[in-house]
Amino acid sequence: MQTKTPDAIAEIKLLSTEEGGRSHAIGMKVQYGCPLLIDSEYFDARFNFSSPVSPGEIAVSPVWFLSPELVIPKLEIGKQFSLWEGKIIGHGRFIEIPENT
């Protein structure tokens, strides 16, 4: 599990399977990695979900970026993004940006 302060907190809604999303839940594991599409650019991110998140569900998670120096200048409350696993599997928005980022 990450010990440093997250780069952001995000609300995420996974697309349902019928909408073209995943066919199974994102399990509760130490980290879930997924590229985020922000302003037409992809950034590698890591999440920690407190419980499994099934297609169609909404969850809140801390977010850490592998290259925070590239993405932090783009972050703002309410900014939207998409999650990508070879296709768009969900959408989200940033709901908190810690002051130390």
Contacts in CASP RR format, 6 or more apart in sequence:
PFRMAT RR
TARGET T0000
AUTHOR 0000-0000-0000
METHOD contacts of the structure
MODEL  1
MQTKTPDAIAEIKLLSTEEGGRSHAIGMKVQYGCPLLIDSEYFDARFNFS
SPVSPGEIAVSPVWFLSPELVIPKLEIGKQFSLWEGKIIGHGRFIEIPEN
T
1 30 0 8 1.000
1 31 0 8 1.000
1 48 0 8 1.000
2 31 0 8 1.000
2 46 0 8 1.000
2 48 0 8 1.000
2 62 0 8 1.000
2 64 0 8 1.000
4 64 0 8 1.000
5 98 0 8 1.000
5 100 0 8 1.000
5 101 0 8 1.000
6 62 0 8 1.000
6 63 0 8 1.000
6 64 0 8 1.000
6 98 0 8 1.000
7 63 0 8 1.000
7 64 0 8 1.000
7 65 0 8 1.000
7 68 0 8 1.000
7 71 0 8 1.000
7 72 0 8 1.000
7 75 0 8 1.000
7 97 0 8 1.000
7 98 0 8 1.000
7 101 0 8 1.000
8 62 0 8 1.000
8 63 0 8 1.000
8 75 0 8 1.000
8 94 0 8 1.000
8 96 0 8 1.000
8 97 0 8 1.000
8 98 0 8 1.000
8 101 0 8 1.000
9 60 0 8 1.000
9 61 0 8 1.000
9 62 0 8 1.000
9 63 0 8 1.000
9 94 0 8 1.000
9 95 0 8 1.000
9 96 0 8 1.000
9 97 0 8 1.000
9 98 0 8 1.000
10 47 0 8 1.000
10 60 0 8 1.000
10 61 0 8 1.000
10 62 0 8 1.000
10 63 0 8 1.000
10 81 0 8 1.000
10 92 0 8 1.000
10 93 0 8 1.000
10 94 0 8 1.000
10 95 0 8 1.000
11 58 0 8 1.000
11 59 0 8 1.000
11 60 0 8 1.000
11 92 0 8 1.000
11 93 0 8 1.000
11 95 0 8 1.000
12 47 0 8 1.000
12 53 0 8 1.000
12 58 0 8 1.000
12 59 0 8 1.000
12 60 0 8 1.000
12 61 0 8 1.000
12 83 0 8 1.000
12 90 0 8 1.000
12 91 0 8 1.000
12 92 0 8 1.000
13 56 0 8 1.000
13 57 0 8 1.000
13 58 0 8 1.000
13 90 0 8 1.000
13 91 0 8 1.000
13 92 0 8 1.000
14 21 0 8 1.000
14 22 0 8 1.000
14 26 0 8 1.000
14 53 0 8 1.000
14 54 0 8 1.000
14 55 0 8 1.000
14 56 0 8 1.000
14 57 0 8 1.000
14 58 0 8 1.000
14 59 0 8 1.000
14 83 0 8 1.000
14 89 0 8 1.000
14 90 0 8 1.000
15 21 0 8 1.000
15 22 0 8 1.000
15 55 0 8 1.000
15 56 0 8 1.000
15 88 0 8 1.000
15 89 0 8 1.000
15 90 0 8 1.000
15 91 0 8 1.000
16 55 0 8 1.000
16 56 0 8 1.000
17 23 0 8 1.000
17 55 0 8 1.000
19 56 0 8 1.000
20 87 0 8 1.000
20 89 0 8 1.000
21 55 0 8 1.000
21 87 0 8 1.000
21 88 0 8 1.000
21 89 0 8 1.000
21 90 0 8 1.000
22 55 0 8 1.000
22 85 0 8 1.000
22 89 0 8 1.000
23 55 0 8 1.000
24 54 0 8 1.000
24 55 0 8 1.000
25 52 0 8 1.000
25 53 0 8 1.000
25 54 0 8 1.000
25 55 0 8 1.000
26 32 0 8 1.000
26 49 0 8 1.000
26 52 0 8 1.000
26 53 0 8 1.000
27 49 0 8 1.000
27 52 0 8 1.000
27 53 0 8 1.000
28 49 0 8 1.000
28 50 0 8 1.000
28 51 0 8 1.000
28 52 0 8 1.000
30 48 0 8 1.000
31 46 0 8 1.000
31 47 0 8 1.000
31 48 0 8 1.000
32 46 0 8 1.000
32 47 0 8 1.000
32 48 0 8 1.000
32 49 0 8 1.000
33 44 0 8 1.000
33 45 0 8 1.000
33 46 0 8 1.000
33 47 0 8 1.000
34 45 0 8 1.000
34 47 0 8 1.000
34 83 0 8 1.000
34 84 0 8 1.000
34 85 0 8 1.000
34 89 0 8 1.000
35 42 0 8 1.000
35 43 0 8 1.000
35 44 0 8 1.000
35 45 0 8 1.000
35 83 0 8 1.000
35 84 0 8 1.000
36 42 0 8 1.000
36 43 0 8 1.000
36 45 0 8 1.000
36 63 0 8 1.000
36 81 0 8 1.000
36 82 0 8 1.000
36 83 0 8 1.000
36 84 0 8 1.000
37 81 0 8 1.000
37 82 0 8 1.000
37 83 0 8 1.000
37 84 0 8 1.000
37 88 0 8 1.000
38 71 0 8 1.000
38 74 0 8 1.000
38 79 0 8 1.000
38 81 0 8 1.000
39 74 0 8 1.000
42 84 0 8 1.000
43 65 0 8 1.000
43 66 0 8 1.000
43 67 0 8 1.000
43 70 0 8 1.000
43 71 0 8 1.000
44 65 0 8 1.000
44 66 0 8 1.000
44 67 0 8 1.000
45 63 0 8 1.000
45 64 0 8 1.000
45 65 0 8 1.000
45 66 0 8 1.000
46 63 0 8 1.000
46 64 0 8 1.000
46 65 0 8 1.000
46 66 0 8 1.000
47 61 0 8 1.000
47 62 0 8 1.000
47 63 0 8 1.000
47 64 0 8 1.000
48 61 0 8 1.000
48 62 0 8 1.000
49 59 0 8 1.000
49 61 0 8 1.000
50 61 0 8 1.000
51 59 0 8 1.000
53 59 0 8 1.000
60 95 0 8 1.000
63 94 0 8 1.000
65 71 0 8 1.000
65 72 0 8 1.000
68 101 0 8 1.000
72 101 0 8 1.000
75 94 0 8 1.000
75 97 0 8 1.000
75 101 0 8 1.000
76 94 0 8 1.000
76 97 0 8 1.000
77 94 0 8 1.000
77 95 0 8 1.000
77 96 0 8 1.000
77 97 0 8 1.000
78 93 0 8 1.000
78 94 0 8 1.000
78 95 0 8 1.000
79 93 0 8 1.000
79 94 0 8 1.000
80 91 0 8 1.000
80 92 0 8 1.000
80 93 0 8 1.000
81 91 0 8 1.000
81 92 0 8 1.000
81 93 0 8 1.000
81 94 0 8 1.000
82 88 0 8 1.000
82 90 0 8 1.000
82 91 0 8 1.000
82 92 0 8 1.000
83 89 0 8 1.000
83 90 0 8 1.000
83 91 0 8 1.000
83 92 0 8 1.000
END
